């Protein structure tokens, strides 16, 4: 599972790096920032175990039948900080991998800056400002970022598990939104 999370974090970093064309960076056309509404309150996530955010009943409803795996990894995307991670997969009715990251070293600002190699749209998750980041170069995953406190966020990645036919990226984004809503519901009920 560490290899899966490593791939998820590398994929997230590609969002920031932009696409390349023969080694030369290709900048997105006229980045524009996205305005988000204010948070209803701050929910600090220092010390939160990301695997605690999806209880067994929720995992069953989401089709996540594998055992959750906790890990921690440094992330260049999040200022080199250690990010507590939880990865859980599902095999029925489709192959999927969900990654939850509890980020305390960076806020949502990067994701709404307009500088990502992704289509980013604002949403709300459990009343909190959030963004869906749909990569423009890679179509096998989608990310939802939830702004929980200054300099802190919940990172939810929903990835295709590799079966054929692949899961359409729009579906991956909808599923990432659903997982983010469940995880935030659990977080808010504990705070």
C-alpha positions as protocol buffer text, in pm:
chain_id: "A"
residue {
  index: 1
  type: UNK
  ca { x: 0 y: 0 z: 0 }
}
residue {
  index: 2
  type: UNK
  ca { x: 292 y: 238 z: 57 }
}
residue {
  index: 3
  type: UNK
  ca { x: 360 y: 212 z: -317 }
}
residue {
  index: 4
  type: UNK
  ca { x: -2 y: 313 z: -388 }
}
residue {
  index: 5
  type: UNK
  ca { x: 24 y: 617 z: -158 }
}
residue {
  index: 6
  type: UNK
  ca { x: 354 y: 710 z: -312 }
}
residue {
  index: 7
  type: UNK
  ca { x: 187 y: 704 z: -652 }
}
residue {
  index: 8
  type: UNK
  ca { x: -101 y: 913 z: -519 }
}
residue {
  index: 9
  type: UNK
  ca { x: 135 y: 1175 z: -376 }
}
residue {
  index: 10
  type: UNK
  ca { x: 341 y: 1183 z: -698 }
}
residue {
  index: 11
  type: UNK
  ca { x: 20 y: 1224 z: -897 }
}
residue {
  index: 12
  type: UNK
  ca { x: -80 y: 1514 z: -676 }
}
residue {
  index: 13
  type: UNK
  ca { x: 260 y: 1673 z: -728 }
}
residue {
  index: 14
  type: UNK
  ca { x: 211 y: 1646 z: -1105 }
}
residue {
  index: 15
  type: UNK
  ca { x: -94 y: 1868 z: -1063 }
}
residue {
  index: 16
  type: UNK
  ca { x: 136 y: 2144 z: -947 }
}
residue {
  index: 17
  type: UNK
  ca { x: 413 y: 2085 z: -1198 }
}
residue {
  index: 18
  type: UNK
  ca { x: 197 y: 2126 z: -1504 }
}
residue {
  index: 19
  type: UNK
  ca { x: 220 y: 1921 z: -1818 }
}
residue {
  index: 20
  type: UNK
  ca { x: 538 y: 1881 z: -2014 }
}
residue {
  index: 21
  type: UNK
  ca { x: 607 y: 1873 z: -2383 }
}
residue {
  index: 22
  type: UNK
  ca { x: 946 y: 1730 z: -2477 }
}
residue {
  index: 23
  type: UNK
  ca { x: 1096 y: 1838 z: -2146 }
}
residue {
  index: 24
  type: UNK
  ca { x: 977 y: 2198 z: -2161 }
}
residue {
  index: 25
  type: UNK
  ca { x: 716 y: 2300 z: -1908 }
}
residue {
  index: 26
  type: UNK
  ca { x: 383 y: 2405 z: -2051 }
}
residue {
  index: 27
  type: UNK
  ca { x: 214 y: 2668 z: -1839 }
}
residue {
  index: 28
  type: UNK
  ca { x: -163 y: 2666 z: -1811 }
}
residue {
  index: 29
  type: UNK
  ca { x: -336 y: 2939 z: -2006 }
}
residue {
  index: 30
  type: UNK
  ca { x: -406 y: 3240 z: -1785 }
}
residue {
  index: 31
  type: UNK
  ca { x: -451 y: 3089 z: -1441 }
}
residue {
  index: 32
  type: UNK
  ca { x: -736 y: 3232 z: -1247 }
}
residue {
  index: 33
  type: UNK
  ca { x: -788 y: 3194 z: -876 }
}
residue {
  index: 34
  type: UNK
  ca { x: -1108 y: 3052 z: -733 }
}
residue {
  index: 35
  type: UNK
  ca { x: -1281 y: 3230 z: -448 }
}
residue {
  index: 36
  type: UNK
  ca { x: -1411 y: 3013 z: -167 }
}
residue {
  index: 37
  type: UNK
  ca { x: -1655 y: 3109 z: 105 }
}
residue {
  index: 38
  type: UNK
  ca { x: -1523 y: 3130 z: 460 }
}
residue {
  index: 39
  type: UNK
  ca { x: -1514 y: 2822 z: 682 }
}
residue {
  index: 40
  type: UNK
  ca { x: -1808 y: 2798 z: 923 }
}
residue {
  index: 41
  type: UNK
  ca { x: -1549 y: 2729 z: 1197 }
}
residue {
  index: 42
  type: UNK
  ca { x: -1197 y: 2597 z: 1232 }
}
residue {
  index: 43
  type: UNK
  ca { x: -1159 y: 2223 z: 1285 }
}
residue {
  index: 44
  type: UNK
  ca { x: -798 y: 2151 z: 1372 }
}
residue {
  index: 45
  type: UNK
  ca { x: -681 y: 1809 z: 1259 }
}
residue {
  index: 46
  type: UNK
  ca { x: -350 y: 1782 z: 1443 }
}
residue {
  index: 47
  type: UNK
  ca { x: -315 y: 1423 z: 1563 }
}
residue {
  index: 48
  type: UNK
  ca { x: -620 y: 1291 z: 1375 }
}
residue {
  index: 49
  type: UNK
  ca { x: -578 y: 936 z: 1243 }
}
residue {
  index: 50
  type: UNK
  ca { x: -704 y: 949 z: 883 }
}
residue {
  index: 51
  type: UNK
  ca { x: -815 y: 584 z: 905 }
}
residue {
  index: 52
  type: UNK
  ca { x: -1058 y: 681 z: 1182 }
}
residue {
  index: 53
  type: UNK
  ca { x: -1252 y: 900 z: 936 }
}
residue {
  index: 54
  type: UNK
  ca { x: -1412 y: 607 z: 755 }
}
residue {
  index: 55
  type: UNK
  ca { x: -1576 y: 368 z: 1000 }
}
residue {
  index: 56
  type: UNK
  ca { x: -1645 y: 6 z: 892 }
}
residue {
  index: 57
  type: UNK
  ca { x: -2011 y: 74 z: 808 }
}
residue {
  index: 58
  type: UNK
  ca { x: -1913 y: 369 z: 587 }
}
residue {
  index: 59
  type: UNK
  ca { x: -1644 y: 167 z: 412 }
}
residue {
  index: 60
  type: UNK
  ca { x: -1897 y: -108 z: 338 }
}
residue {
  index: 61
  type: UNK
  ca { x: -2144 y: 142 z: 189 }
}
residue {
  index: 62
  type: UNK
  ca { x: -1866 y: 293 z: -24 }
}
residue {
  index: 63
  type: UNK
  ca { x: -1754 y: -47 z: -158 }
}
residue {
  index: 64
  type: UNK
  ca { x: -1424 y: -41 z: 29 }
}
residue {
  index: 65
  type: UNK
  ca { x: -1369 y: -401 z: 136 }
}
residue {
  index: 66
  type: UNK
  ca { x: -993 y: -405 z: 199 }
}
residue {
  index: 67
  type: UNK
  ca { x: -829 y: -342 z: 534 }
}
residue {
  index: 68
  type: UNK
  ca { x: -731 y: 26 z: 581 }
}
residue {
  index: 69
  type: UNK
  ca { x: -357 y: 83 z: 593 }
}
residue {
  index: 70
  type: UNK
  ca { x: -207 y: 374 z: 790 }
}
residue {
  index: 71
  type: UNK
  ca { x: 117 y: 532 z: 684 }
}
residue {
  index: 72
  type: UNK
  ca { x: 297 y: 864 z: 685 }
}
residue {
  index: 73
  type: UNK
  ca { x: 499 y: 1014 z: 406 }
}
residue {
  index: 74
  type: UNK
  ca { x: 674 y: 1343 z: 334 }
}
residue {
  index: 75
  type: UNK
  ca { x: 506 y: 1544 z: 61 }
}
residue {
  index: 76
  type: UNK
  ca { x: 671 y: 1809 z: -153 }
}
residue {
  index: 77
  type: UNK
  ca { x: 323 y: 1927 z: -246 }
}
residue {
  index: 78
  type: UNK
  ca { x: 256 y: 2006 z: 120 }
}
residue {
  index: 79
  type: UNK
  ca { x: 579 y: 2193 z: 198 }
}
residue {
  index: 80
  type: UNK
  ca { x: 778 y: 1876 z: 263 }
}
residue {
  index: 81
  type: UNK
  ca { x: 577 y: 1798 z: 575 }
}
residue {
  index: 82
  type: UNK
  ca { x: 490 y: 1450 z: 693 }
}
residue {
  index: 83
  type: UNK
  ca { x: 135 y: 1366 z: 593 }
}
residue {
  index: 84
  type: UNK
  ca { x: -53 y: 1098 z: 788 }
}
residue {
  index: 85
  type: UNK
  ca { x: -219 y: 878 z: 528 }
}
residue {
  index: 86
  type: UNK
  ca { x: -483 y: 610 z: 510 }
}
residue {
  index: 87
  type: UNK
  ca { x: -531 y: 392 z: 204 }
}
residue {
  index: 88
  type: UNK
  ca { x: -818 y: 152 z: 157 }
}
residue {
  index: 89
  type: UNK
  ca { x: -923 y: -36 z: -152 }
}
residue {
  index: 90
  type: UNK
  ca { x: -1230 y: -199 z: -286 }
}
residue {
  index: 91
  type: UNK
  ca { x: -1272 y: -487 z: -528 }
}
residue {
  index: 92
  type: UNK
  ca { x: -1649 y: -531 z: -558 }
}
residue {
  index: 93
  type: UNK
  ca { x: -1841 y: -418 z: -750 }
}
residue {
  index: 94
  type: UNK
  ca { x: -1540 y: -234 z: -897 }
}
residue {
  index: 95
  type: UNK
  ca { x: -1169 y: -196 z: -829 }
}
residue {
  index: 96
  type: UNK
  ca { x: -1096 y: 133 z: -650 }
}
residue {
  index: 97
  type: UNK
  ca { x: -844 y: 287 z: -412 }
}
residue {
  index: 98
  type: UNK
  ca { x: -922 y: 570 z: -172 }
}
residue {
  index: 99
  type: UNK
  ca { x: -653 y: 776 z: -6 }
}
residue {
  index: 100
  type: UNK
  ca { x: -714 y: 1011 z: 286 }
}
residue {
  index: 101
  type: UNK
  ca { x: -446 y: 1256 z: 391 }
}
residue {
  index: 102
  type: UNK
  ca { x: -463 y: 1472 z: 703 }
}
residue {
  index: 103
  type: UNK
  ca { x: -248 y: 1770 z: 605 }
}
residue {
  index: 104
  type: UNK
  ca { x: -130 y: 2010 z: 875 }
}
residue {
  index: 105
  type: UNK
  ca { x: 153 y: 2172 z: 678 }
}
residue {
  index: 106
  type: UNK
  ca { x: -38 y: 2353 z: 401 }
}
residue {
  index: 107
  type: UNK
  ca { x: -375 y: 2505 z: 331 }
}
residue {
  index: 108
  type: UNK
  ca { x: -614 y: 2498 z: 39 }
}
residue {
  index: 109
  type: UNK
  ca { x: -461 y: 2807 z: -124 }
}
residue {
  index: 110
  type: UNK
  ca { x: -251 y: 2612 z: -375 }
}
residue {
  index: 111
  type: UNK
  ca { x: -555 y: 2427 z: -501 }
}
residue {
  index: 112
  type: UNK
  ca { x: -756 y: 2742 z: -568 }
}
residue {
  index: 113
  type: UNK
  ca { x: -465 y: 2949 z: -703 }
}
residue {
  index: 114
  type: UNK
  ca { x: -528 y: 2860 z: -1067 }
}
residue {
  index: 115
  type: UNK
  ca { x: -173 y: 2723 z: -1099 }
}
residue {
  index: 116
  type: UNK
  ca { x: -253 y: 2352 z: -1112 }
}
residue {
  index: 117
  type: UNK
  ca { x: -254 y: 2125 z: -1415 }
}
residue {
  index: 118
  type: UNK
  ca { x: -613 y: 2044 z: -1329 }
}
residue {
  index: 119
  type: UNK
  ca { x: -966 y: 2162 z: -1375 }
}
residue {
  index: 120
  type: UNK
  ca { x: -1057 y: 2295 z: -1031 }
}
residue {
  index: 121
  type: UNK
  ca { x: -1407 y: 2377 z: -922 }
}
residue {
  index: 122
  type: UNK
  ca { x: -1531 y: 2496 z: -585 }
}
residue {
  index: 123
  type: UNK
  ca { x: -1775 y: 2288 z: -381 }
}
residue {
  index: 124
  type: UNK
  ca { x: -1883 y: 2263 z: -20 }
}
residue {
  index: 125
  type: UNK
  ca { x: -1838 y: 1952 z: 193 }
}
residue {
  index: 126
  type: UNK
  ca { x: -2045 y: 1939 z: 511 }
}
residue {
  index: 127
  type: UNK
  ca { x: -2066 y: 2321 z: 490 }
}
residue {
  index: 128
  type: UNK
  ca { x: -1688 y: 2367 z: 456 }
}
residue {
  index: 129
  type: UNK
  ca { x: -1523 y: 2522 z: 150 }
}
residue {
  index: 130
  type: UNK
  ca { x: -1361 y: 2264 z: -72 }
}
residue {
  index: 131
  type: UNK
  ca { x: -1232 y: 2211 z: -422 }
}
residue {
  index: 132
  type: UNK
  ca { x: -1246 y: 1926 z: -672 }
}
residue {
  index: 133
  type: UNK
  ca { x: -919 y: 1898 z: -863 }
}
residue {
  index: 134
  type: UNK
  ca { x: -961 y: 1691 z: -1180 }
}
residue {
  index: 135
  type: UNK
  ca { x: -619 y: 1638 z: -1340 }
}
residue {
  index: 136
  type: UNK
  ca { x: -605 y: 1733 z: -1706 }
}
residue {
  index: 137
  type: UNK
  ca { x: -320 y: 1498 z: -1796 }
}
residue {
  index: 138
  type: UNK
  ca { x: -402 y: 1186 z: -1594 }
}
residue {
  index: 139
  type: UNK
  ca { x: -756 y: 1049 z: -1587 }
}
residue {
  index: 140
  type: UNK
  ca { x: -727 y: 760 z: -1340 }
}
residue {
  index: 141
  type: UNK
  ca { x: -791 y: 967 z: -1026 }
}
residue {
  index: 142
  type: UNK
  ca { x: -962 y: 1274 z: -884 }
}
residue {
  index: 143
  type: UNK
  ca { x: -894 y: 1474 z: -568 }
}
residue {
  index: 144
  type: UNK
  ca { x: -1114 y: 1665 z: -326 }
}
residue {
  index: 145
  type: UNK
  ca { x: -949 y: 1909 z: -88 }
}
residue {
  index: 146
  type: UNK
  ca { x: -1145 y: 2034 z: 216 }
}
residue {
  index: 147
  type: UNK
  ca { x: -1039 y: 2354 z: 396 }
}
residue {
  index: 148
  type: UNK
  ca { x: -1072 y: 2266 z: 765 }
}
residue {
  index: 149
  type: UNK
  ca { x: -853 y: 2528 z: 938 }
}
residue {
  index: 150
  type: UNK
  ca { x: -584 y: 2784 z: 852 }
}
residue {
  index: 151
  type: UNK
  ca { x: -293 y: 2590 z: 701 }
}
residue {
  index: 152
  type: UNK
  ca { x: -475 y: 2256 z: 730 }
}
residue {
  index: 153
  type: UNK
  ca { x: -680 y: 2045 z: 491 }
}
residue {
  index: 154
  type: UNK
  ca { x: -828 y: 1704 z: 430 }
}
residue {
  index: 155
  type: UNK
  ca { x: -701 y: 1550 z: 104 }
}
residue {
  index: 156
  type: UNK
  ca { x: -925 y: 1279 z: -46 }
}
residue {
  index: 157
  type: UNK
  ca { x: -807 y: 1096 z: -356 }
}
residue {
  index: 158
  type: UNK
  ca { x: -1027 y: 849 z: -539 }
}
residue {
  index: 159
  type: UNK
  ca { x: -841 y: 629 z: -787 }
}
residue {
  index: 160
  type: UNK
  ca { x: -940 y: 372 z: -1046 }
}
residue {
  index: 161
  type: UNK
  ca { x: -815 y: 27 z: -940 }
}
residue {
  index: 162
  type: UNK
  ca { x: -707 y: -75 z: -1289 }
}
residue {
  index: 163
  type: UNK
  ca { x: -980 y: -300 z: -1424 }
}
residue {
  index: 164
  type: UNK
  ca { x: -1122 y: -266 z: -1772 }
}
residue {
  index: 165
  type: UNK
  ca { x: -1310 y: -66 z: -1872 }
}
residue {
  index: 166
  type: UNK
  ca { x: -1166 y: 220 z: -1666 }
}
residue {
  index: 167
  type: UNK
  ca { x: -1394 y: 422 z: -1441 }
}
residue {
  index: 168
  type: UNK
  ca { x: -1474 y: 757 z: -1605 }
}
residue {
  index: 169
  type: UNK
  ca { x: -1295 y: 1046 z: -1435 }
}
residue {
  index: 170
  type: UNK
  ca { x: -1620 y: 1234 z: -1371 }
}
residue {
  index: 171
  type: UNK
  ca { x: -1740 y: 934 z: -1171 }
}
residue {
  index: 172
  type: UNK
  ca { x: -1413 y: 927 z: -976 }
}
residue {
  index: 173
  type: UNK
  ca { x: -1470 y: 1294 z: -888 }
}
residue {
  index: 174
  type: UNK
  ca { x: -1827 y: 1231 z: -771 }
}
residue {
  index: 175
  type: UNK
  ca { x: -1705 y: 939 z: -561 }
}
residue {
  index: 176
  type: UNK
  ca { x: -1423 y: 1151 z: -413 }
}
residue {
  index: 177
  type: UNK
  ca { x: -1686 y: 1409 z: -314 }
}
residue {
  index: 178
  type: UNK
  ca { x: -1894 y: 1138 z: -148 }
}
residue {
  index: 179
  type: UNK
  ca { x: -1596 y: 1003 z: 48 }
}
residue {
  index: 180
  type: UNK
  ca { x: -1499 y: 1356 z: 153 }
}
residue {
  index: 181
  type: UNK
  ca { x: -1855 y: 1412 z: 283 }
}
residue {
  index: 182
  type: UNK
  ca { x: -1848 y: 1092 z: 486 }
}
residue {
  index: 183
  type: UNK
  ca { x: -1500 y: 1162 z: 626 }
}
residue {
  index: 184
  type: UNK
  ca { x: -1593 y: 1520 z: 719 }
}
residue {
  index: 185
  type: UNK
  ca { x: -1913 y: 1398 z: 884 }
}
residue {
  index: 186
  type: UNK
  ca { x: -1709 y: 1164 z: 1104 }
}
residue {
  index: 187
  type: UNK
  ca { x: -1454 y: 1436 z: 1179 }
}
residue {
  index: 188
  type: UNK
  ca { x: -1722 y: 1688 z: 1276 }
}
residue {
  index: 189
  type: UNK
  ca { x: -1907 y: 1442 z: 1497 }
}
residue {
  index: 190
  type: UNK
  ca { x: -1586 y: 1388 z: 1697 }
}
residue {
  index: 191
  type: UNK
  ca { x: -1506 y: 1759 z: 1735 }
}
